């Protein structure tokens, strides 16, 4: 069996890992878009380093674009096999992939990677498999999804593979969520595996605890919107982060701690529709959230909250003269309506941008995080006078403690190889050292395009 790494190798985006059995069957784990402004990223997104038509199966861990965003391109280039995911992941992919195609088609600078027709072709290939049920793709390959609590529908991919007369076991973590999660269930234990592909995004960090998250958010709203009279811009991924922020603001509103004159706008059609999907999926909520639903039937709605879908209503926010909170995608600020709000408000010292998740260093969000004094938006240089704030509590990615806890279900004596993926090299090296100290053997940090016989 050979594993080849074509994305998320010493970087955080573009998840794409190819498993090839000795009999020639090929299984692609994720097919994500490589995000950011890397010099060769566009080339990497356009040309696969393998032949799409020879892939037998694609298995998708979750819907985020850095894991799913090249699926229509894969189909356009010749892939015609089944695509397996959980039921919520399919619902979210229908939104995200169609939105991705529309964004690309509206870009006058570069040719789109795919169009809406390619998305519809790809969606015809999706098949859903529920959590915790072994499903046989064929006589050699069995699949089980286990919940990782990262976003709605996210899963670790567990495989039993018949290879040269032996049963091999593999676990790909996908993105691991946090064991302290406001809305979703915590990551589930996975079946023991000899080969493990484990994410490492925050593998060198311990996140801030959740106990005082709402209090800190309340203080930020008070400082920016009440004391300064400015706008608080919160770039957030449409799936996961946006809903957590809405839930926190809903909690503050219910407690009477959100100023009544401060309106909250969720300015993203994708976020609106994704929130509706989450709202209709309470079976995936954790126990605390289930109990909260008994006293608040809609934790994603409160009087000051306004959902915006129409472009004209979004443009009107540029002329909204009152202090407010604007939550808008995308999280790394590379596309979407958040760019318009940044262009119109970054020069205002009374306003602020609240970063709540990871931003790849070359992205617009990464530049702001690193303290850029000017940034380029829509071809224009924009001065950064607004305060740049950071809250790590809302990260949907596991920290070191969560990763270590996730791996506790594994039998160290049975592990033959651990590959660290979806992280920066320096983070991976720290995580490798820490896991080695805890007795995990044979840890590799694969580079882009490298293959390993296991």
N, C-alpha and C positions, 0 to 999 in steps of 0.2 A: 504494500500500500504506500502511495506517495501523497504527500500534502504539499501544495504549492500556494504561495501567498502573493496575491495580486492587489492587495489594498490593506489599509489599516495595519501596515507593517512599519513599525517605528514612526507611525503617524496616527492621528485620531479619526480620520475619515476614510471613506472608500472601502468599507468592509467587503472582502471578496476572497474566499479561500476555497481551493479546489482539491477535492479528495478523489484520487484515482486508484481503483482496485486493480489487482494483477490481471483480472479478466477483461480489463479495458473500460469498465463502467466508470462514469465520471459524475460526481455529485458536487455541485457548486453550493457553498454555504454563503448566503447573502450575495447581493449584487448592488453595492452602494456607490453613490456618486462621491468622487473625490472633491471635497470642497476647499475653498480658499484660492488665493491668487498665485500659487506656485507656478514657476515658469513653464513647466511641462504638464500641468494638471489637465488642461483642455485636451492635449494629445492623449493622455492616459485615459480620459473619459471617452474619447472617440474610438480608440483602437484597443481591443482586448488582446492580451498576450496569449490567448488560447483560442481555439476555434469554437465559437458559440454553438454551431450546428452539431458538434460532437458531445455536448453536455447532455447527459441523460435526465438528470433531475436538478432542480433548484429548490433549496430549502431556505426559507426566510425567517430570521429570528424576530424581527419586528418592523414596524412601518417607517421609522425615521429615514429620511432621504439618504443619509450617509450609509444606510444599509439596504435600501430598496430602490434608490433613485436611478439606477442604470438598467433596471429590468426591461423597460420598453426598448432601450437601445440593444440589449441582448437579443430580444425577440426580433427586432428590425434587422439584426445582423445574422439571423438564421436559427436561433434557439426555438425549438417547438415542443419541448417536453413539459411535463407538469411542474407547477410551482406550488409547494406546500407551505401553509402557514396556519396560524390559529384563526378562528372566526373573526375576532375583533381586528386583527391585523389586516384582513381583507377589506373590511369596512373602511379602515383608515387609509389603506393604500389607494382605494378608489378616489378618495379626496386628494391625497398628497400627489399621486402621480399625474392626475389630470391637471392639478394646479401647477406642477412642475413643467408640464408641456406648455401650458398657456404662458407661463413666464418666459420660457425659452423662445416661443414663437413671437413674443412681443419685443424681443431683444434685436435691435437693428444692427448690432455690432458683430455678433458671431452667429453662424448658422446653428439652428437648434440641433441638439443631439437626437431628438425624436419629436414627433408631433402627436396631437391628440389621437389620431387614428392608430398610431403605434401603441399608445396606452390601452386603447380598447382591445386591440389584438392581444396584448399581454394579459389583460384582465380575464380573457376567455380561458387562459391556461391555469388560473388559480384553483386550487383545491384546499379545503379547510380540514384540519384535524384538531379535535379538542385536546385540552390538556390531559396528561396522565393516562393516555391510552396508547398502547403499542399499535402501530399501523405498519403493515408490510407493503413497502413500495414494490417489491418483487421478491423472488425466492432468496436473494442475497442481502437485502437491505430492509431493516426495520427501524422505524422512527418513533420517538416519544418526545413530546413537548412538555417541559416543566416550567412553571411560572417563575419569572425572574423579578417581577415587581418593578420594572423600569418604567414602562408606560403600559397603557391598556393593550393587552394581547402579547406583550413581549414574552419571549420564551428562550430557554436554553434548548439547544438541539442535541438530543441524545440518540446515538446510532448503534445498532448491532449490525456488524458487517461480516458476511461470510467471504473469507479471502484465503484462497489456496487451502481449502479444507479446514480452516480455523475460524472461530468466531472472534472478531476484533470489536472492541468497544471504544467509542469516541464521544466526547462531550464538548460542544462549542457553547460557551457561556452566553454568546450574544452580549448585550449590555446588561450588566447586573444592577438592579435597583438597590435601594437602601432598606435595611431592616427596620429602620424607623421611618415609616411612610405614612403620610397623612391620609391618603385615599385608598391606595391599592394594597393588596395582600403582600406580605414580605416574601422574599425569594424562597422558593421551595428547595428541599434537598434533591439532588440529582442522583440517578443510578451511578454506581461506581464505574469508572472508565480507566482504560490504560493510556489513552491519548486525550489530553485536555488542551483546548484552545481557550485561553482566559483573557478577558478584557483587563485593561490596566490603567484606564484614563486618570484616575486619582489614586493610583497605587502607592504614592508616597505621601499621602495626606490623610488627616483625620478631619472630617467636616465638623463645623459647629453644630451643637445639639439643637434640637427642634423646640426645646421648652420655651424659649423666649422669642421665637421667630415673629409671632404676630406683634409682640411688643416693639420689636426693632422696626418692623415695617410701619407700625403706627408712628414711631418717632420720626422716621424718614418722611412720611406724608406730612406730618406736622411741621417739620423743618422746611421742606421745599414748598409745599402748597399753602400752608397757613402763615408761617412766619415770613417767607419771602414772596409769596404770591406767584410762584412760578409753576411750571409744568413738570411733572415727574414722568419721564419716558421710561418704560420698561420693555426692552426688546425680549421676546420670549418665544420659544418654539411653540407652534400651534398645538402640538400634542404633548400633554404632560405638564410642562412648566406653566403654561397659561392657566390651566385648570387649577393647579395648586395655588397660584396667586389669587385667582378669583375666590377660591375657597377661604383663603386667609382674610381677604378683604370682606367677604361675606360674614365671617366670624366677627370681625371688628365692627361691622355695621350692626349686626344683631346685638352686640354688646353696647351699642351706643357710643363707640369709640372712634368711629369714622366721621369726620365733620360733615354735616348735612349739606354744606354748600360746596363740597368737593366732589365733583362728578368723576366717575370712572368709566372710561371708554375702552372696550375691547374692539380694536380696529383691525379686523382680519376676517374675511369670510371663512377662511379655512378654520380659524379658531372657533368661530361660532358653530360651524357644523360639527367640528370635533367635540366641542363641549356637549352638543346634543347627543352624540354617540355615547360619550361617557355617562351622561345623565341617564341614558336608557340602559345602562349596563351595570346595575347595582350588584349583580351576582359576583362581580370581580372585586368588590370593595372589601376592605378589611373590617374587622369586628367593630373597631371604634367608629368608623364611618357608618356602618350599619346602624349603630346605636344613635348616632347623630341624626340620621334620617328620620328617626322617630319623633324628634322635636323640631326638625326643619326639613320639610319635604323637598325643598329646592336649595341645596347648598351652593348653587351656582347662579343665584339671582337675588338682588336686593335693590331697594328703591333708587340708589344713586348710580346703579350699573346700567350702562347702555351698550348694547351690541351693535356694531356697525358692519354692514355688508356692502352697501352701495358706494361706489367710488366718489360720487358727488358729496355724500355725507362725510366721507373721509377728508375730502378737500376742505370742507367747511371747518374742520378742526384747526386748520391753519389760521383761521380768523377768530377762533374762540378766545375771547379776551379774559376768561376767568381761569384761576388755578384749577388744575385737574390732573388726573392720572390717566396716561394712555398706555395700554398694553397692546403691543403690535409685533407681528412676526417680520423678519426671522430673528432667531436667537443670536446668530453670529453677525446679524445686520448686513448680510450680503445681498439681500433682495427684499422685495415686499414693501409694504407701506411704511415700515419703520424708517426707511431711508428718507422719505419725504419729511417725516416729523423731525428727524435728526437735522436735516438740511435747514429746517425752519427754526430750530430751537437751540442748536449747539452753541450759537454765539451769545445766548442769553445767560448771564451769570446767575440769574435768579432760578434758572431751571436746573434739572439734573437728569442724568442717565443712570439707571440702576441695572447693573449687570448681575444676572442671577444664575449664570451657568457658564460652562466652558466655551471659550472662543478661540478657535485656531489662530495662532499668532499672526498670520498674514491677512486675516479677514479685517473688515472694518471694525468689528467688535474687538478683535485682538489689538488693533492699533490704539483704540480708545483705552483699553485696559492697561496698555503699556505707557500711557501718558502722552500720546501725541498732541502737539499744540495745534496742528491743522490736519484735516483729513480731506480726501477728495471724494465728493459725492456728485453723481451725474455730471462728471467732467469739470466740476468747479471746486476750488479750494475753499474750505469752510473752517473758520477759526473755532477752536474748542475753548469756550469760556464757561460752559455749563460744568457743574461738578460731576465727576464720574464716581459713582458709588458701587460697592460690591456687596452682595449677600450670598454667601456660599450655602446657606441653609436650604436653599431650594434646589440644589443639585439633585438630579434624578439618577446620577451615577454613584455606584458604590465607592466608598473610600477604602483605605487599606484594611480597616477593621471589618468592613462588610465583605471584602474579597476573601479575607482569611476565614471568616465565618462561612461564606459560601462554599469554600473548599473543604470544610471540616467533614462533609459527608463522604469524601473520597477516602479510599484505602491507600495510604502512601506506599504500601508494599506492592500494590498492583500497578501503580503508575509507572509507565515506561518513558513518557515524555510530556512535559508541559510547555506549550508555546504561548508566550505573552504577545497579545495583539492589542490594537486599538489604544495606543498610548504613545507618548513621546519617549524617545530613547532613554533620556536621563531618568525618567520615571520608571521605565521598565527595569533599568539596571538596579535601582533602589529596591523595587519590589522583588526582583530576582534574589538579591542578597538576603532580604528579610525572609522570603519563603524558604530559601536554602537553609537559613538558620533554624527554621521550624521543621526541618526534616523532609521537605519536598524535593524529590530527586530530579535530575536531568532537565533543567529548565533552559529553554532556548529563547533567544530574541531574534526571530526571523527578520531578514531584510526583504525589501520589495523584490519580487520575482524569484526568490529563492525557493527550492524544492527540497523536501526531506523524505527519504525512504524510512518508514517506521514499522 
